[in-house]
Amino acid sequence: MAAGTDRLKTVARRVAGEVIRDAVKRAAAEIHTPPPLPQGGEAGDPLVAAKAASPPSPAFAAAAARQPESVATPTGTPAAGALGAAPFRSSIAYSGSPQASALVIACNSFLYLAQTLEFLERGLGLQSYDLIAVPGGIQWLALPDLLPKHHRVSRWAVEYLLRRHRIERVIGIAHQGCSAYDDEGTLGSLARLATGKTVAEHQRDHLARVGRDLRAAFGVTVELYWAALEDGRTVVFQPLDAGP
């Protein structure tokens, strides 16, 4: 009886294997790549005729004409990022200092980033500082209920940098017209609409709230600044009262 059962199992496995092989062959036959068209296409082929009748757009042609054979700087040296380019060597010496002079929390918007860096280095005289730059800047720390994941990440980053780099000074910067507050698709705008405050008022409230929290939690000195356009071109960094 046992021998008969083993033979039945063997036959069943063989039949199942043949069925699977046949199914694989049929699937492979159905999935195929059509042969390429002959050079120039076949006469009367509507697809080829349509391509021939539709030359590249002027914009595409102009972009193609501008493509250089190799990317190079005015001196003939391949630009950074070009294939085979030489590595860039910074002229700024690595300090290796275990302590940073400050932690800066600001928005990463390119519209104000260059001016913010100038303010930090020329206006405040900072030489070495940590920078947390994210959309909305301080907003991530100010809305633990609406932005819980953002808050946890930013809070961890602040705690780590203050401890690791022995920082005793925190600088918070917000700027005029920040889209992270103003854009209707962001949670920050919902919070603003719920309070009925303007974008600027909401930003200033967040700066003051986060400043108080960081000072109480870590005993650091806190400085707050508001960046805005003075004449449509000049960015002015106005100090704000950090409160008691």
Summary of the structure (lengths in Angstrom):
residues: 244
radius of gyration: 31.8
end to end distance: 92.6
largest distance: 99.6
contacts: 591
relative contact order: 0.09
helix: 47%
strand: 14%
